[in-house]
Amino acid sequence: MKLGMPILFEYDSLIDNVKLAKKLGFEFIELNLNFSYCREELSNKEVIEYLINSGLEFTIHFFDEFDAASYDEVVDGYIKILENYLKLSKNLNIKLLNIHLNEGPLVTISGIKNYLYEKEYNLYINKLKKNLFKITNLLNKYNIKLVLENVKTPNFIVNTYIDLVKEGFSFNYDIGHDYTDKNIIIDLIDKHNLKLNEFHFHDAMNKKCHLVLGEGNMNLSYYKSLITDQYVVLEVKSSNDLIKSIKRFNEI
């Protein structure tokens, strides 16, 4: 297992994040492309050199809104952004790229959500697989692995997991997202032998997640028992929460 931290909203530079990671003993940082400074600072040679000399490893969290089953023109634009980012960061020790398995467009009828991807599942799953393989081929050039993260898990996403497992894809298990979504992924892990290369680890209560460890309702000991040799992002969102959570994580 390797323990890491996410990029923090309270900071405005990669160097500040690295300093905290080193201070708290984290082994890697999850770079988040939603933050503009995570994209812009990689054009700065001094920042790149600082990150290299830190001795840390890195993972990448891709844009939250990215939908790999969307129109080809849209997906190709995001892949181009990713390719440019990988060229800038090629000298960093990047291990994983994390992408959300998003729900896609929906139509609400009489208060009930209806998912277009569920209605058009065959078209959706074929486009999704095609584009994920395209991303995988790009990542292979940089020796980076792709992982797919659970956000919400309606019925068609359950089928998506089953189909993607058959194609050999790997996953990031976000335990808080799953807890607020009635632990659907746990059942899939048991029944379909999901390959987990990463965890997002945080506490949750009712519909709130990304809480400090110990401040929610989750059985954290159980979830920690699932971890073997994966990358684990302690996914709380402030330095104070990280300080509290890393201590509690080590005590579990």
Residue pairs with C-beta under 8 A, 6 or more apart in sequence:
1 227
1 228
1 229
1 230
1 231
1 232
2 27
2 28
2 57
2 230
2 231
2 232
3 26
3 27
3 28
3 232
3 234
3 246
3 249
4 21
4 26
4 27
4 28
4 29
4 30
4 57
4 59
4 231
4 232
4 233
4 234
5 17
5 20
5 21
5 24
5 26
5 29
5 30
5 233
5 234
5 242
6 29
6 30
6 32
6 61
6 233
6 234
6 235
6 236
6 237
7 14
7 17
7 29
7 30
7 31
7 32
7 35
7 38
7 61
8 16
8 17
8 20
8 237
8 238
8 239
8 242
9 35
9 237
9 238
10 238
10 239
11 17
11 20
12 37
13 37
13 41
13 47
14 31
14 37
14 38
14 41
14 47
14 50
14 51
15 47
15 50
17 29
18 29
18 50
18 51
18 54
18 56
20 239
20 242
21 28
21 29
21 54
21 56
22 54
22 56
24 242
24 243
24 246
25 246
26 56
26 234
26 246
27 56
27 57
28 56
28 57
28 58
28 59
28 95
28 231
29 56
29 58
29 59
30 58
30 59
30 60
30 61
30 98
30 233
30 235
31 38
31 58
31 59
31 60
31 61
31 89
31 94
32 38
32 60
32 61
33 39
33 60
33 61
33 62
33 63
33 81
33 85
34 61
34 63
34 64
39 85
41 47
42 48
42 85
42 88
42 89
43 88
48 88
48 89
48 91
48 92
51 58
51 92
52 91
52 92
52 93
56 93
57 93
57 94
57 95
58 89
58 92
58 93
58 94
58 95
59 94
59 95
59 96
59 97
59 98
59 198
59 231
59 233
60 85
60 94
60 96
60 97
60 98
60 144
61 98
62 78
62 82
62 97
62 98
62 99
62 100
63 78
64 100
65 102
66 78
66 99
66 100
66 102
67 74
67 75
67 102
67 104
68 75
68 99
68 127
68 128
68 131
68 132
68 135
69 104
69 117
69 124
69 125
69 127
69 128
69 131
70 104
70 127
72 127
72 131
75 131
79 131
79 134
79 135
79 138
82 97
82 135
82 138
83 138
86 94
86 138
86 139
86 141
86 142
86 144
90 142
94 142
94 144
95 144
95 145
95 231
96 144
96 145
96 146
96 147
96 172
96 197
96 198
96 231
97 135
97 139
97 144
97 145
97 146
97 147
98 147
98 148
98 149
98 172
98 198
99 132
99 135
99 146
99 147
99 148
99 149
100 148
100 149
100 151
101 148
101 149
101 150
101 151
101 157
101 160
101 161
102 151
103 115
103 117
103 151
103 152
103 154
103 157
104 115
104 116
104 117
104 124
105 115
105 116
105 117
106 113
106 114
106 115
106 116
107 113
107 114
107 116
108 114
113 154
115 154
115 156
116 124
117 124
117 156
118 154
118 155
118 156
121 156
121 159
124 156
125 159
125 160
125 163
128 160
128 164
129 163
129 164
129 167
132 146
132 148
132 164
132 169
133 167
135 146
136 146
139 145
139 146
145 170
145 197
146 169
146 170
147 170
147 171
147 172
147 197
147 198
148 164
148 169
148 170
148 171
148 172
149 171
149 172
149 173
149 174
149 177
149 198
149 200
150 157
150 171
150 172
150 173
150 174
150 177
150 178
150 181
150 184
150 185
151 174
151 177
152 177
152 181
153 161
153 178
153 181
153 184
153 185
158 184
158 188
161 171
161 185
161 188
161 192
161 194
162 188
162 192
165 192
165 193
165 194
165 195
168 195
169 195
170 195
170 196
170 197
171 194
171 195
171 196
171 197
171 198
172 196
172 197
172 198
172 199
172 200
173 185
173 189
173 194
173 196
173 198
173 199
173 200
173 226
174 199
174 200
174 235
175 199
175 200
175 201
175 202
175 204
175 218
175 223
176 200
176 202
176 203
176 204
176 209
176 210
176 211
176 216
176 218
176 235
177 200
177 209
178 184
178 185
178 186
179 204
179 209
179 217
179 218
180 204
180 206
180 207
180 208
180 209
185 194
188 194
189 196
189 226
196 226
196 230
197 230
197 231
198 230
198 231
198 232
198 233
199 223
199 226
199 227
199 230
199 231
199 232
199 233
200 233
200 235
201 213
201 220
201 223
201 224
201 232
201 233
201 234
201 235
201 249
202 209
202 210
202 211
202 213
202 234
202 235
202 236
202 245
203 209
203 211
203 212
203 213
203 214
203 215
203 216
203 217
203 218
203 220
204 210
204 211
204 216
204 217
204 218
205 211
205 215
205 216
205 217
206 217
208 216
209 216
210 235
210 236
210 237
211 236
212 236
212 241
212 244
212 245
212 248
213 220
213 234
213 236
213 244
213 245
213 248
213 249
213 252
214 220
214 244
214 248
220 248
220 252
221 252
224 249
224 252
234 242
234 245
234 246
234 249
236 242
236 245
